[in-house]
Amino acid sequence: MKLMRCPGLSYVAVGLVVTLCFCAACIFSPSVPDQTAVNNTSAADVGIVPIVGNSTSVPASYSLEDAVSAVTGNNLNQVNGSPEKLSFYYIQGANVDASGKAERWIFGTREGNYTTMLIYDHMGVARVTWQGGLPEQEIDTAGILSPADIIRIAYPGNQNITGNLEMEIENGEYTLTAPSGSLPREYIINATTGVLIATHD
């Protein structure tokens, strides 16, 4: 049984995605500040801030490594002229395929006294500052198994995958959620050892 899971984060992450969709007109309207203004924005509660806008009409998917590189490279917080190191405490992948690539990655991070969600998808990187909490344990993305490895552990040979998965990383564990109708519906796997902790229907 999973003891330290924060189930509310899943709902928050979904809410963030919905908010991004509803605010798309705001993001691309002329009232959006130019890049100079964005670079001077503090980590105050500013809502959605577009950082990169490479919109395409073709859905794409990205590895966790690519997403980490993108959000780290676009970090606006500067310390002595250099990008401040981002520490991740929650990661979610949406529509993850058998290769471990997701259409969207969401990263929960703390920037000073603020909790921020960094969202990476085909639109680029967006920052959402919010008041929710995050797990205490930092995620070392270089020290955990890759999403592809975790999927191979849950689905040997990929024979039982009937659709794209939802993936969460928190408190040293991966949680894979399969599409409705799949059994088992959920896998909880140790993020560093690959040991299967539990399954749920």
C-alpha positions in Angstrom: 0.0 0.0 0.0 1.3 3.4 -0.9 1.7 5.5 2.3 2.9 8.9 1.3 1.1 9.6 -1.9 -0.4 13.1 -2.6 -3.5 12.2 -4.7 -4.6 15.8 -4.9 -1.7 16.6 -7.1 -3.2 14.6 -10.0 -6.3 16.7 -9.9 -4.3 19.9 -9.6 -2.2 18.8 -12.6 -5.3 18.1 -14.7 -6.7 21.5 -13.6 -3.6 23.2 -14.7 -3.9 21.7 -18.2 -7.5 22.7 -18.4 -6.6 26.2 -17.3 -4.0 26.4 -20.0 -6.5 25.5 -22.6 -9.0 28.1 -21.5 -6.4 30.7 -21.3 -4.9 30.1 -24.7 -6.4 33.4 -26.0 -4.8 35.3 -23.1 -1.4 33.7 -23.8 -1.3 34.7 -27.4 -3.1 38.1 -27.2 -1.2 41.4 -27.7 -1.4 42.2 -24.0 1.2 39.5 -23.2 4.4 41.2 -22.1 7.5 41.0 -24.3 10.4 38.8 -23.4 12.2 41.6 -21.7 9.2 42.1 -19.4 8.9 38.3 -18.8 12.6 38.1 -17.8 12.0 40.8 -15.2 9.0 39.0 -13.7 9.5 37.8 -10.2 8.1 34.6 -8.9 4.9 36.4 -7.7 1.6 34.8 -8.3 1.3 35.8 -11.9 -0.7 32.9 -13.3 0.3 31.6 -16.7 3.4 33.0 -18.3 4.3 31.9 -21.8 8.1 31.3 -22.1 8.3 29.5 -25.5 5.6 29.4 -28.2 6.5 26.8 -30.8 2.9 25.8 -31.6 2.4 23.1 -34.3 -0.7 21.3 -35.5 0.8 17.9 -35.2 0.8 16.3 -31.8 4.3 15.4 -30.6 5.7 13.5 -27.7 8.8 14.1 -25.7 11.1 12.0 -23.5 11.5 13.0 -19.8 15.1 13.9 -20.5 14.1 16.3 -23.3 11.4 17.9 -21.1 13.8 18.4 -18.1 16.3 20.0 -20.5 13.6 22.3 -21.9 12.2 23.5 -18.5 15.7 23.9 -17.1 17.0 25.9 -20.1 14.0 28.2 -20.0 14.2 28.9 -16.2 13.7 32.6 -15.8 15.1 32.9 -12.2 18.7 34.1 -12.4 21.3 34.0 -9.7 24.4 36.0 -10.4 23.6 36.0 -14.1 23.3 32.2 -14.3 20.1 30.0 -14.3 19.1 28.9 -10.9 19.1 25.1 -10.4 15.5 23.8 -10.4 14.6 21.1 -7.9 11.6 18.9 -8.8 9.3 17.4 -6.3 6.5 16.1 -8.5 6.5 15.0 -12.2 3.5 14.0 -14.3 3.5 12.7 -17.9 0.3 12.7 -19.9 -0.5 10.3 -22.7 2.8 8.4 -22.3 3.4 5.8 -25.0 5.3 2.5 -24.8 8.6 4.2 -25.4 8.2 6.4 -22.4 7.5 9.6 -24.3 4.7 11.9 -23.2 2.6 14.5 -25.0 2.9 16.8 -21.9 5.2 16.8 -18.8 4.4 18.8 -15.7 7.0 19.5 -13.1 6.3 20.7 -9.5 9.1 22.9 -8.2 9.8 25.3 -5.4 11.2 28.7 -6.4 12.1 30.6 -3.3 8.9 30.8 -1.2 6.7 29.9 -4.2 5.4 26.6 -5.5 5.4 26.5 -9.3 4.2 24.1 -12.0 6.3 24.1 -15.2 4.4 22.6 -18.1 6.2 21.4 -21.3 4.3 20.3 -24.4 4.2 21.2 -28.1 3.5 24.8 -27.1 6.8 25.1 -25.4 7.2 25.8 -21.6 4.7 27.6 -19.4 4.9 28.5 -15.8 1.9 28.4 -13.4 2.4 29.8 -9.9 -0.1 28.3 -7.4 -0.6 27.9 -3.7 -0.8 24.1 -3.5 1.7 21.9 -1.7 4.3 19.4 -3.0 5.9 16.2 -1.6 8.9 16.8 0.5 11.3 14.4 -1.3 13.2 15.9 -4.2 13.3 13.9 -7.4 16.8 13.3 -8.9 15.9 12.9 -12.5 19.4 11.6 -13.3 19.2 9.0 -10.5 15.9 7.3 -11.3 15.0 4.7 -13.9 13.7 6.1 -17.2 10.0 6.0 -17.9 10.7 3.5 -20.7 12.4 1.2 -18.2 9.4 1.5 -15.8 7.0 0.7 -18.5 9.0 -2.4 -19.5 8.8 -3.6 -15.9 5.1 -3.1 -15.7 4.4 -4.5 -19.2 7.1 -7.0 -20.2 7.2 -7.1 -24.0 4.6 -4.3 -24.1 2.1 -6.9 -25.0 -0.6 -5.8 -22.5 -0.6 -2.0 -23.3 -4.0 -1.1 -24.8 -3.4 2.6 -25.0 -1.4 5.5 -23.7 -0.6 5.7 -19.9 -0.6 8.4 -17.3 2.6 8.6 -15.2 3.4 10.3 -11.9 6.7 10.5 -10.0 6.8 11.5 -6.4 8.3 10.3 -3.1 10.7 7.9 -4.8 7.9 6.1 -6.7 6.5 5.9 -10.2 2.7 5.4 -10.5 1.5 4.2 -13.9 -2.2 4.5 -14.7 -3.5 2.5 -17.6 -6.5 3.4 -19.7 -10.0 2.5 -18.5 -10.7 -1.2 -18.9 -7.1 -2.3 -18.5 -6.3 -4.7 -15.6 -4.4 -4.0 -13.5 -5.3 -0.3 -13.8 -2.4 1.0 -11.7 1.2 0.1 -11.0 3.4 1.5 -8.3 7.1 0.9 -8.8 10.2 2.1 -6.9 11.8 4.8 -9.0 15.4 3.8 -8.4 15.3 0.0 -8.0 12.4 -0.9 -10.3 10.8 -3.1 -7.6 7.1 -3.5 -8.1 5.5 -2.1 -4.9 1.8 -2.7 -5.7 -0.9 -3.0 -8.3 -4.5 -1.8 -8.1 -7.5 -2.7 -10.3 
